[in-house]
Amino acid sequence: MPRIRFTADYDYKPKPGVTIGYKAGWSGLVHGACAEQAIKLGKAEAVPFVKPPSDLAETLGARRYGKRRSI
């Protein structure tokens, strides 16, 4: 799934009776066919993936989730 940013409002119709609307300025992951069509029509641009920091797994692993708080 490519990451794109919409430069104009775009309605993607994957099959009859189904429409997915994207507002200008929204960016995120979309299906490949949607990205290809939107970019071809000039309504979107590709956004490069930003690689997460190499120590992200260590940082997330160090946190304790669900820790009970004493009152």
N, C-alpha and C positions, 0 to 999 in steps of 0.2 A: 504494500500500500504506500503510494507516494504521499509526501507532505506538500501541500500547495497553499497559496494565499490567493483568495478571490479578489480581483480588482474591480469587478462589477457583479451585480446580482445575477445568479445563474440558477436555472431550474434543470436538474438532471432527471431524465425519465428512463430508468433502467428497464421497465417493461410497461405495457399498456395499463393505464389505471393507477400508476404509481409515479409520484413526483416528489423529489427531494429538493427543497429550496435552500440555496446558500446565499447569504448576504455579503455584499462587498465588504472587504476588510477582515472577514473570517479566515482563519488559517487552521489547518489540521490535516489529519489523515483521511483520505478518500479512496474509493476503489480505483483501480488503474484505468478502467474505461472512462470513468467520470473525469479523471485528471486529464487524460488525453483529449477528450472532447472540449473541456473548458479551456485548456491551453491553446488548442487549435483555433478556437473561436476568439481568442485574445481576452478572455474573461478571467484568467488566472495565470499565476506564475509559479514555477517550482521554487520550493524553499528547501535548502540543504538541511540534512539532519545534523544536529549538533551532538557530537559524541559526548556522553556523560564523563565526568572526571574518573580517572582510574581508581581512585580511592572511595568511590561511591558505595560499593558493596560493603566495604569495611565500616564506613560511617553508618549505614543503615543497620548493619549487623550489631553495632555497638549500642544502639538505642534499645531501651527496654519498653516494649509496648504492653499495655494491660497491667501495669504496676498499680497495686492498690494504694490509695492514699489513706493515711490514718487521720482521724478527726480529733 
